[in-house]
Amino acid sequence: MPQTDILLIDAYSQIFRCFYAIRSLSNSRGEPTNAVFGFTKLLLRIDKNYPSEYGALLFDCGKPAFRLEIAPDYKANRPPTPEDLKTQVPYLKEIAAAFGWQSFFQEGYEADDLIAVAAAEFSDKCVKFISSDKDLAQLIDERVEMLIPAKTPTGFSIRGVQQVIEKFNVAPSQIVDYLAMIGDSSDNIPGLPGVGPKTAAKLLAEFDSLDKIIASPEQINNVKLRQKVIDNTELLKKNVKLVTLKADLAGTPWQNLNKLKRDKPDWSRIRDFCTRMELKSILKELPPADELCSEPDVKESSDKQAKDSKFAPDLFADND
């Protein structure tokens, strides 16, 4: 089993993925349970295949002012949070606490930034993070890996340095420049007109970095491409700022390793939750009731998490 010292979850990316992957699921009371089912399944899979002593759920919180100053229309294409998902948030919070997860967020920052902070702060630890966001590939190195939900025996595919190179044809250290050139439609970031992944990767293979491309556009053999770079230099510089994750936040709780200490799952509480929410197939995967140990200290800690921790509002949700 791969070593994992710290496991971080890009919470909203996984919650939304679960919500949209499973549709029209509800219990006998008519409560939507698709996100609850998918998220509970995810937490169970993590506990089975990637146990870690330290970890946390990290959330987007509020609008990222520093990015909106650069591009006021950043993520303006994101729709509001569906009502059927909003109603499930308290249950998502409850089951996360029962599995022993702490939740953290920082007003005005995205979960990706918080992952970058933790990856940089704990430089002596093996860090894995669960997400599907390609901009997080900039953090990957020999110590930091990405786990992407997939149909594999463990439920995840691992994206390390070699996998980044195979997928994007650039190294993790070039991901920011790569995305600055091709743009990111999911974040409403327009790229260099007419430049796709192959052209961007080819330019970076030749010049190594976007800075060198911008500094010496005359060395680009393709005349049309050369002119595009010259005409869109400011766009490229702006995109680099938007895509670069902010890892220099100080005084944040997730920079204290002890704050990331995970509790053991409270299986009795998890079983009660799954019974109440009518997650019948998940109940079959839980340890048999007669094998569950009573661990009041864990339950007390989980209850406190459920009471004290908050699920931050979605980054661009309609939260009224």
MARTIPA-865014 format. One record per residue (C-alpha): residue in three letters; x, z negated, y. Coordinates in pm, whole numbers, m for minus. Each point is the difference from the previous one (the first is absolute). Layout:
@residuo=ALA u=X w=Z v=Y .
...
END
This chain:
@residuo=MET u=0 w=0 v=0 .
@residuo=PRO u=141 w=93 v=344 .
@residuo=GLN u=139 w=m286 v=203 .
@residuo=THR u=m218 w=m99 v=293 .
@residuo=ASP u=90 w=m290 v=228 .
@residuo=ILE u=m255 w=74 v=271 .
@residuo=LEU u=m315 w=209 v=m42 .
@residuo=LEU u=m189 w=110 v=311 .
@residuo=ILE u=m339 w=171 v=12 .
@residuo=ASP u=m107 w=235 v=276 .
@residuo=ALA u=m342 w=m162 v=m17 .
@residuo=TYR u=m232 w=234 v=187 .
@residuo=SER u=150 w=313 v=m153 .
@residuo=GLN u=m86 w=m138 v=m344 .
@residuo=ILE u=m340 w=m137 v=99 .
@residuo=PHE u=m105 w=335 v=143 .
@residuo=ARG u=143 w=180 v=m302 .
@residuo=CYS u=m206 w=m220 v=m232 .
@residuo=PHE u=m311 w=45 v=212 .
@residuo=TYR u=15 w=380 v=2 .
@residuo=ALA u=124 w=39 v=m358 .
@residuo=ILE u=m305 w=m176 v=m143 .
@residuo=ARG u=m336 w=84 v=156 .
@residuo=SER u=m357 w=m127 v=m46 .
@residuo=LEU u=93 w=m315 v=m189 .
@residuo=SER u=m214 w=m309 v=59 .
@residuo=ASN u=m120 w=m312 v=m180 .
@residuo=SER u=m353 w=m98 v=m98 .
@residuo=ARG u=m52 w=m155 v=345 .
@residuo=GLY u=63 w=335 v=163 .
@residuo=GLU u=334 w=m105 v=151 .
@residuo=PRO u=263 w=276 v=11 .
@residuo=THR u=293 w=m93 v=m222 .
@residuo=ASN u=213 w=316 v=m21 .
@residuo=ALA u=283 w=m132 v=219 .
@residuo=VAL u=m23 w=m343 v=m164 .
@residuo=PHE u=22 w=152 v=m346 .
@residuo=GLY u=293 w=229 v=84 .
@residuo=PHE u=192 w=m267 v=189 .
@residuo=THR u=m49 w=m262 v=m272 .
@residuo=LYS u=120 w=254 v=m256 .
@residuo=LEU u=304 w=68 v=219 .
@residuo=LEU u=89 w=m370 v=29 .
@residuo=LEU u=m37 w=m45 v=m375 .
@residuo=ARG u=227 w=299 v=m64 .
@residuo=ILE u=260 w=m136 v=241 .
@residuo=ASP u=m3 w=m342 v=m164 .
@residuo=LYS u=48 w=156 v=m343 .
@residuo=ASN u=269 w=257 v=79 .
@residuo=TYR u=178 w=m116 v=316 .
@residuo=PRO u=4 w=m381 v=13 .
@residuo=SER u=200 w=m134 v=291 .
@residuo=GLU u=79 w=m342 v=136 .
@residuo=TYR u=m47 w=114 v=358 .
@residuo=GLY u=m243 w=241 v=158 .
@residuo=ALA u=m280 w=55 v=247 .
@residuo=LEU u=m288 w=219 v=109 .
@residuo=LEU u=88 w=155 v=336 .
@residuo=PHE u=m270 w=128 v=235 .
@residuo=ASP u=m36 w=225 v=301 .
@residuo=CYS u=m133 w=m199 v=293 .
@residuo=GLY u=m128 w=143 v=327 .
@residuo=LYS u=119 w=320 v=161 .
@residuo=PRO u=379 w=57 v=4 .
@residuo=ALA u=49 w=2 v=376 .
@residuo=PHE u=363 w=112 v=m14 .
@residuo=ARG u=m100 w=315 v=m193 .
@residuo=LEU u=m308 w=67 v=211 .
@residuo=GLU u=220 w=m7 v=311 .
@residuo=ILE u=200 w=283 v=m155 .
@residuo=ALA u=m305 w=192 v=m127 .
@residuo=PRO u=m346 w=m117 v=118 .
@residuo=ASP u=m165 w=208 v=m274 .
@residuo=TYR u=202 w=m162 v=m279 .
@residuo=LYS u=m235 w=m43 v=m299 .
@residuo=ALA u=m294 w=100 v=220 .
@residuo=ASN u=m131 w=202 v=m295 .
@residuo=ARG u=m61 w=m310 v=m212 .
@residuo=PRO u=m371 w=m70 v=m66 .
@residuo=PRO u=m146 w=m351 v=39 .
@residuo=THR u=m4 w=m231 v=m300 .
@residuo=PRO u=m309 w=70 v=m218 .
@residuo=GLU u=m258 w=m276 v=1 .
@residuo=ASP u=5 w=m17 v=m380 .
@residuo=LEU u=369 w=m90 v=21 .
@residuo=LYS u=m44 w=m254 v=278 .
@residuo=THR u=m247 w=m196 v=m213 .
@residuo=GLN u=258 w=m26 v=m279 .
@residuo=VAL u=279 w=m143 v=218 .
@residuo=PRO u=m87 w=m369 v=m65 .
@residuo=TYR u=10 w=64 v=m375 .
@residuo=LEU u=331 w=185 v=27 .
@residuo=LYS u=139 w=m300 v=185 .
@residuo=GLU u=m132 w=m235 v=m268 .
@residuo=ILE u=145 w=186 v=m297 .
@residuo=ALA u=337 w=50 v=172 .
@residuo=ALA u=26 w=m376 v=52 .
@residuo=ALA u=m101 w=m66 v=m361 .
@residuo=PHE u=289 w=219 v=m115 .
@residuo=GLY u=237 w=m207 v=215 .
@residuo=TRP u=69 w=250 v=278 .
@residuo=GLN u=72 w=m97 v=359 .
@residuo=SER u=m122 w=227 v=280 .
@residuo=PHE u=195 w=77 v=317 .
@residuo=PHE u=m49 w=215 v=307 .
@residuo=GLN u=137 w=33 v=351 .
@residuo=GLU u=m222 w=96 v=292 .
@residuo=GLY u=82 w=350 v=122 .
@residuo=TYR u=207 w=104 v=m302 .
@residuo=GLU u=m65 w=191 v=m317 .
@residuo=ALA u=61 w=m119 v=m354 .
@residuo=ASP u=273 w=263 v=m36 .
@residuo=ASP u=195 w=m173 v=278 .
@residuo=LEU u=m37 w=m337 v=m169 .
@residuo=ILE u=130 w=145 v=m326 .
@residuo=ALA u=298 w=137 v=194 .
@residuo=VAL u=64 w=m347 v=146 .
@residuo=ALA u=m3 w=m168 v=m342 .
@residuo=ALA u=215 w=270 v=m162 .
@residuo=ALA u=261 w=m40 v=275 .
@residuo=GLU u=m15 w=m379 v=16 .
@residuo=PHE u=53 w=m74 v=m369 .
@residuo=SER u=300 w=224 v=m50 .
@residuo=ASP u=113 w=m193 v=m309 .
@residuo=LYS u=m329 w=50 v=m184 .
@residuo=CYS u=m149 w=285 v=m202 .
@residuo=VAL u=m313 w=97 v=190 .
@residuo=LYS u=m286 w=215 v=m124 .
@residuo=PHE u=m305 w=98 v=201 .
@residuo=ILE u=m328 w=153 v=m111 .
@residuo=SER u=m123 w=287 v=215 .
@residuo=SER u=m54 w=374 v=3 .
@residuo=ASP u=113 w=54 v=360 .
@residuo=LYS u=286 w=249 v=9 .
@residuo=ASP u=146 w=m142 v=322 .
@residuo=LEU u=98 w=m312 v=m196 .
@residuo=ALA u=248 w=213 v=m195 .
@residuo=GLN u=239 w=m54 v=293 .
@residuo=LEU u=51 w=m358 v=m127 .
@residuo=ILE u=104 w=96 v=m352 .
@residuo=ASP u=355 w=m64 v=m113 .
@residuo=GLU u=173 w=m140 v=m307 .
@residuo=ARG u=m167 w=m337 v=63 .
@residuo=VAL u=m342 w=102 v=132 .
@residuo=GLU u=m251 w=201 v=m203 .
@residuo=MET u=m355 w=121 v=45 .
@residuo=LEU u=m276 w=m41 v=m260 .
@residuo=ILE u=m269 w=267 v=15 .
@residuo=PRO u=m326 w=m50 v=m193 .
@residuo=ALA u=m3 w=258 v=m280 .
@residuo=LYS u=m131 w=65 v=m348 .
@residuo=THR u=299 w=m144 v=m183 .
@residuo=PRO u=28 w=m283 v=m257 .
@residuo=THR u=82 w=m248 v=280 .
@residuo=GLY u=m250 w=149 v=245 .
@residuo=PHE u=275 w=102 v=244 .
@residuo=SER u=270 w=258 v=42 .
@residuo=ILE u=328 w=m115 v=152 .
@residuo=ARG u=142 w=182 v=300 .
@residuo=GLY u=366 w=m77 v=47 .
@residuo=VAL u=275 w=198 v=169 .
@residuo=GLN u=11 w=275 v=m263 .
@residuo=GLN u=m379 w=36 v=m8 .
@residuo=VAL u=m8 w=41 v=380 .
@residuo=ILE u=258 w=278 v=m23 .
@residuo=GLU u=m192 w=170 v=m281 .
@residuo=LYS u=m333 w=m16 v=184 .
@residuo=PHE u=103 w=82 v=358 .
@residuo=ASN u=340 w=169 v=m48 .
@residuo=VAL u=146 w=m242 v=255 .
@residuo=ALA u=160 w=m345 v=m28 .
@residuo=PRO u=m189 w=m316 v=106 .
@residuo=SER u=225 w=m17 v=307 .
@residuo=GLN u=m136 w=342 v=106 .
@residuo=ILE u=m370 w=m76 v=m49 .
@residuo=VAL u=m61 w=m85 v=368 .
@residuo=ASP u=152 w=329 v=114 .
@residuo=TYR u=m185 w=187 v=m275 .
@residuo=LEU u=m339 w=m143 v=100 .
@residuo=ALA u=76 w=52 v=369 .
@residuo=MET u=35 w=372 v=m74 .
@residuo=ILE u=m295 w=52 v=m235 .
@residuo=GLY u=m232 w=m255 v=165 .
@residuo=ASP u=m252 w=m223 v=m172 .
@residuo=SER u=m366 w=104 v=15 .
@residuo=SER u=m119 w=m337 v=m132 .
@residuo=ASP u=150 w=m170 v=308 .
@residuo=ASN u=m93 w=285 v=236 .
@residuo=ILE u=365 w=89 v=62 .
@residuo=PRO u=47 w=375 v=61 .
@residuo=GLY u=322 w=147 v=m132 .
@residuo=LEU u=220 w=288 v=105 .
@residuo=PRO u=m234 w=305 v=8 .
@residuo=GLY u=34 w=213 v=m311 .
@residuo=VAL u=256 w=m229 v=m164 .
@residuo=GLY u=m86 w=m138 v=m341 .
@residuo=PRO u=177 w=m219 v=m256 .
@residuo=LYS u=228 w=272 v=m136 .
@residuo=THR u=128 w=107 v=341 .
@residuo=ALA u=46 w=m360 v=115 .
@residuo=ALA u=193 w=m91 v=m315 .
@residuo=LYS u=215 w=312 v=32 .
@residuo=LEU u=89 w=m83 v=362 .
@residuo=LEU u=92 w=m357 v=m91 .
@residuo=ALA u=211 w=120 v=m291 .
@residuo=GLU u=190 w=221 v=243 .
@residuo=PHE u=24 w=m229 v=304 .
@residuo=ASP u=m39 w=m346 v=m162 .
@residuo=SER u=m212 w=m144 v=284 .
@residuo=LEU u=m255 w=94 v=262 .
@residuo=ASP u=234 w=m122 v=274 .
@residuo=LYS u=253 w=265 v=m105 .
@residuo=ILE u=m271 w=266 v=m16 .
@residuo=ILE u=m117 w=m82 v=353 .
@residuo=ALA u=357 w=m20 v=130 .
@residuo=SER u=100 w=340 v=m141 .
@residuo=PRO u=m309 w=222 v=m32 .
@residuo=GLU u=215 w=308 v=61 .
@residuo=GLN u=139 w=m51 v=m352 .
@residuo=ILE u=m342 w=67 v=m155 .
@residuo=ASN u=19 w=353 v=m137 .
@residuo=ASN u=m373 w=72 v=10 .
@residuo=VAL u=m73 w=100 v=360 .
@residuo=LYS u=m368 w=m98 v=m7 .
@residuo=LEU u=76 w=m337 v=m158 .
@residuo=ARG u=278 w=m59 v=252 .
@residuo=GLN u=m243 w=59 v=286 .
@residuo=LYS u=m259 w=m232 v=m154 .
@residuo=VAL u=254 w=m283 v=m6 .
@residuo=ILE u=101 w=68 v=360 .
@residuo=ASP u=m363 w=17 v=118 .
@residuo=ASN u=m104 w=m318 v=m184 .
@residuo=THR u=297 w=m229 v=48 .
@residuo=GLU u=m208 w=m268 v=174 .
@residuo=LEU u=m267 w=15 v=m272 .
@residuo=LEU u=265 w=m56 v=m266 .
@residuo=LYS u=150 w=m295 v=186 .
@residuo=LYS u=m346 w=m151 v=47 .
@residuo=ASN u=m80 w=43 v=m370 .
@residuo=VAL u=320 w=m178 v=m100 .
@residuo=LYS u=m110 w=m303 v=204 .
@residuo=LEU u=m347 w=8 v=m156 .
@residuo=VAL u=120 w=29 v=m357 .
@residuo=THR u=286 w=m251 v=17 .
@residuo=LEU u=m113 w=m337 v=m134 .
@residuo=LYS u=62 w=m302 v=218 .
@residuo=ALA u=214 w=m245 v=m196 .
@residuo=ASP u=119 w=m222 v=286 .
@residuo=LEU u=m295 w=m238 v=38 .
@residuo=ALA u=124 w=m357 v=43 .
@residuo=GLY u=m158 w=m332 v=m88 .
@residuo=THR u=m248 w=136 v=m251 .
@residuo=PRO u=m114 w=m217 v=m295 .
@residuo=TRP u=85 w=259 v=m264 .
@residuo=GLN u=366 w=m28 v=106 .
@residuo=ASN u=6 w=m344 v=m164 .
@residuo=LEU u=48 w=48 v=m373 .
@residuo=ASN u=m177 w=m327 v=m79 .
@residuo=LYS u=m310 w=131 v=177 .
@residuo=LEU u=m6 w=287 v=m248 .
@residuo=LYS u=m1 w=m231 v=m301 .
@residuo=ARG u=m287 w=107 v=m225 .
@residuo=ASP u=m235 w=m229 v=m189 .
@residuo=LYS u=m82 w=65 v=m362 .
@residuo=PRO u=m335 w=173 v=m58 .
@residuo=ASP u=m288 w=m242 v=m42 .
@residuo=TRP u=m151 w=163 v=m306 .
@residuo=SER u=m304 w=m225 v=m12 .
@residuo=ARG u=m84 w=91 v=355 .
@residuo=ILE u=66 w=368 v=m66 .
@residuo=ARG u=m229 w=m9 v=m303 .
@residuo=ASP u=m275 w=m170 v=202 .
@residuo=PHE u=38 w=260 v=274 .
@residuo=CYS u=m19 w=294 v=m243 .
@residuo=THR u=m305 w=m155 v=m167 .
@residuo=ARG u=m177 w=m49 v=334 .
@residuo=MET u=85 w=350 v=121 .
@residuo=GLU u=m91 w=147 v=m341 .
@residuo=LEU u=338 w=163 v=m60 .
@residuo=LYS u=m59 w=17 v=m371 .
@residuo=SER u=282 w=231 v=m102 .
@residuo=ILE u=255 w=m213 v=187 .
@residuo=LEU u=m129 w=m315 v=m171 .
@residuo=LYS u=110 w=154 v=m329 .
@residuo=GLU u=358 w=27 v=130 .
@residuo=LEU u=31 w=m364 v=108 .
@residuo=PRO u=157 w=m271 v=m217 .
@residuo=PRO u=m260 w=m156 v=m234 .
@residuo=ALA u=m176 w=m297 v=159 .
@residuo=ASP u=125 w=m238 v=m269 .
@residuo=GLU u=360 w=93 v=85 .
@residuo=LEU u=m34 w=m72 v=370 .
@residuo=CYS u=188 w=m304 v=122 .
@residuo=SER u=m140 w=m224 v=267 .
@residuo=GLU u=234 w=20 v=298 .
@residuo=PRO u=m168 w=m191 v=285 .
@residuo=ASP u=308 w=31 v=222 .
@residuo=VAL u=m22 w=378 v=m16 .
@residuo=LYS u=m374 w=m4 v=61 .
@residuo=GLU u=39 w=m230 v=297 .
@residuo=SER u=264 w=226 v=147 .
@residuo=SER u=m215 w=308 v=m61 .
@residuo=ASP u=m300 w=m167 v=162 .
@residuo=LYS u=212 w=m76 v=304 .
@residuo=GLN u=115 w=363 v=16 .
@residuo=ALA u=m358 w=121 v=m19 .
@residuo=LYS u=m96 w=m233 v=284 .
@residuo=ASP u=301 w=51 v=227 .
@residuo=SER u=111 w=359 v=m53 .
@residuo=LYS u=m171 w=283 v=187 .
@residuo=PHE u=m56 w=360 v=m81 .
@residuo=ALA u=110 w=177 v=316 .
@residuo=PRO u=m236 w=258 v=144 .
@residuo=ASP u=73 w=354 v=m107 .
@residuo=LEU u=237 w=175 v=235 .
@residuo=PHE u=m255 w=237 v=149 .
@residuo=ALA u=m324 w=m133 v=m144 .
@residuo=ASP u=m319 w=m48 v=194 .
@residuo=ASN u=3 w=m380 v=m12 .
@residuo=ASP u=m298 w=m131 v=191 .
END
